[in-house]
Amino acid sequence: MRVELRNLQIESVNPGATTGIGWLETKGDITTSYTPIDGSVIAKVRNATLEDYEQLMEKARKAYLKWGSPRELSQFPPLV
């Protein structure tokens, strides 16, 4: 299975949040994923913090401002 994980670019510890085009270097606790076959560790994910989430939301908002419809944008409240 290690070859498959390398082919998928799975590292021993992986970021836990993405913009859809890139991974965010998250700063939260680590969650470990185990294989049910023998209980060995598959990989670990560093979870997103509230700050990580807010950074992702700001990136999404900026993308929407660039690519979205002004009429649709008016439906969303401003981020504080």
N, C-alpha and C positions, 0 to 999 in steps of 0.2 A: 504494500500500500504506500510506502514511502515514495516510490517513483511517481505514483499518481499524484500525491500531494505536491511534489516538486513541480510536476507538469502543470498543476493548477496554481502554482506560485503561492502555496500555503507554507507559511513560515512557522517556527515553533511558537511565536507569539504574534498575533495578527491584530490590526486595528479593527475596532468594532463599529465604525460608521463610515459611510461613503456619500459623496455628492452624486453618485451615479456615473461620474467620469474619473473620479480619483478618491483615494482613501484619505481620511483625516487621521492624523496621529493622535488617537484618543488617550485620555489620561486617567481613566477609571480603574476599578478593580478588575482582576483577571478571572475569566470563566474558563474552566478546563473542559474540553470535550473528550469523552472516552469512547472507545470502540466496544460494542456489546459482544464482540467475538471473544476477547480475552481480557477486557478491562484496561488495556494499555491506553496511554494518552495519544490522541490523534493530533491535537493542536490546542492552542490557547488563544482566547480573544480578549483583548483589552477593551472593556466596556466604555461607552461614552459617558461623560459627566454632563451635568446641566450646562456647563460652559461650552463643552463640545457641541451639544445639541443646539445651543444658541448660535454658535459659529456656523453650523450647517444651515440653520434657518436663515441667517443673514445672507449666506451665499445663494440660497434658493431665491430669496427676495430680490437680490441684485440681478440674478439671471432672469427672473420674471420681469423686472423693470426693463431689461434690455430686449426681451423677446415676447413678452406678453401683451395682451390687449389692454389699453387704458380703461375701458369700460369694465372689464373683468377685475382689474386691479382695485378699482374703487370699492369692491365688495369686501376687501380685507382690511381689518383695522391696522393702524401703524404699529410697528414693533416699538416697545418702550425700552 
